[in-house]
């Protein structure tokens, strides 16, 4: 057998370079063991993954008028219920952030894909005093710009001084992959003018979808010893939505909120992701074992 096939190099005749070759299968076998041991540590690698993504900023009115009970149990709770339903309907490639505003505005949660965190943030919202819808929109726009890698255009003076009608530095960019969902009764009693601020949103390509919470008949509220009637201001909310190419909905029609996602224009972005590569190491180890066995069988007629 050896004399017949030895000239072809398929079977090595004893003593002819066999001293060097006998170590090669053992080396591959040891490499295979090493790779398999490494795989037991569940190694990970950072890879760049292309993704189609969108961003939604839930912007909550937490002013005192949201305590009105013309929508049961209160406007605030109705807004939170509508938001929870909306969050549950969103696909995993949509990041959701939360902004709250009364006389000022604050980002209470940066955009994230972790739905449990968003739900917990919504649950913590409670009514406060004053209403500046314009500041709420400004903070939401700032959150979008920062989440996209831009610089914040708001400062402490902008948010604590209601008379500030425009940000000190006008943001640059185009953000059609982001939308603002504004949940409010629309009553505004502080600057800046929310309709004027919506022009800035339109310039940035950000659509604002307004969700009216309350009734046009209104509900009486006790504020500092006075009884006032708080009413849903649909005209303001419709103007904000119309200025930006968004849409106005009523909170009692929760099924309409699902349409917001269909108007998103997701963008293709490259994200870093850590993925486990245990299977790759295990596969490489098995290939090394097979190679060691094949070479040993081919050269020496046995496996190591």
C-alpha positions, 0 to 999 in steps of 0.5 A, spaced: 500 500 500 505 504 502 509 503 495 503 504 491 501 510 493 507 513 497 510 516 490 503 520 490 505 523 497 498 520 500 501 515 505 508 517 508 513 511 508 516 510 515 522 514 516 521 519 511 520 526 514 515 522 519 519 525 525 517 532 523 510 530 521 508 526 527 508 532 531 503 536 527 497 532 528 498 533 536 499 540 535 492 541 532 489 537 537 492 541 543 490 547 539 483 545 539 483 543 546 485 550 548 480 553 543 475 549 547 477 551 553 477 559 551 470 558 549 467 555 556 469 563 558 463 565 553 468 570 550 464 576 547 466 581 541 464 588 539 461 589 532 458 594 528 451 593 526 447 597 521 440 598 524 434 602 522 432 606 528 427 611 530 426 616 536 420 618 540 420 623 546 413 622 550 412 629 553 408 630 559 404 636 561 405 635 569 402 642 571 396 643 576 391 642 571 392 635 569 389 633 576 382 635 573 377 629 573 373 631 567 377 624 564 377 619 570 380 618 574 384 624 572 387 627 566 394 625 569 392 618 569 389 618 563 395 621 559 399 616 563 395 610 561 395 612 553 402 613 554 403 606 557 399 603 551 403 607 546 409 604 549 407 597 549 405 597 541 412 600 539 417 595 536 424 594 539 428 599 534 424 605 537 428 608 542 423 612 547 425 618 552 420 622 557 420 629 558 416 632 563 414 640 564 410 644 568 412 652 568 419 649 566 421 642 563 426 637 564 428 630 561 426 625 566 429 619 561 434 619 555 431 615 549 432 608 551 430 601 548 428 598 555 421 598 556 421 597 563 425 603 565 420 607 560 414 604 564 417 606 571 418 613 569 411 614 567 409 611 573 413 616 577 410 622 574 405 627 578 402 634 577 405 640 579 404 648 578 404 652 572 404 650 565 409 652 559 408 648 553 413 651 549 418 649 554 416 642 554 417 642 546 424 645 547 426 640 552 424 635 548 427 638 541 434 638 546 433 631 548 433 629 540 439 633 538 443 631 544 441 623 543 443 624 535 450 626 538 449 634 537 450 639 543 445 642 547 442 648 545 439 649 552 442 652 559 439 653 566 437 660 564 433 658 558 429 653 562 428 658 569 426 664 565 419 663 562 420 670 558 426 666 554 422 665 547 428 662 543 434 658 545 441 662 545 444 658 540 439 655 534 440 648 533 442 645 527 441 639 523 435 635 520 431 629 524 426 626 521 427 619 524 424 623 531 418 625 533 415 628 539 408 625 542 405 631 547 400 629 552 397 635 555 390 639 556 393 645 551 392 650 557 398 655 557 399 660 561 407 662 561 412 663 555 414 661 550 409 661 545 408 653 544 406 655 537 412 659 535 416 654 538 413 649 534 416 653 528 423 651 531 421 643 531 418 644 523 425 647 521 429 641 525 424 636 521 421 633 528 413 632 527 409 633 534 403 629 535 399 632 540 394 628 545 389 632 548 387 630 555 381 633 558 374 635 555 372 642 552 367 643 557 372 643 563 372 641 570 373 646 576 379 646 580 381 649 587 388 653 586 390 657 592 383 658 595 380 660 588 376 655 584 377 655 576 375 651 570 380 648 566 378 646 559 382 642 554 385 647 549 384 643 542 386 649 538 393 650 541 394 643 540 392 642 533 396 648 531 402 645 534 401 639 530 399 642 524 405 647 524 410 641 524 406 636 520 404 632 525 397 630 528 392 631 533 389 626 537 384 625 543 387 621 549 380 617 549 382 614 542 388 610 544 388 606 538 390 612 534 396 613 537 399 607 534 399 611 527 404 615 530 410 610 529 407 609 521 409 616 520 416 615 523 422 615 518 427 610 521 434 612 519 440 607 518 445 608 523 451 604 525 451 601 532 456 598 537 454 591 540 457 586 544 455 579 541 457 572 544 462 568 540 462 562 544 459 558 538 465 560 533 470 558 538 467 551 539 466 550 532 473 552 531 475 547 536 472 542 533 475 543 526 482 543 529 480 536 532 477 534 525 484 536 522 488 533 527 485 526 526 485 527 518 492 528 518 494 523 523 490 518 519 492 520 512 500 520 514 500 514 520 494 510 519 491 512 526 488 517 530 492 521 535 
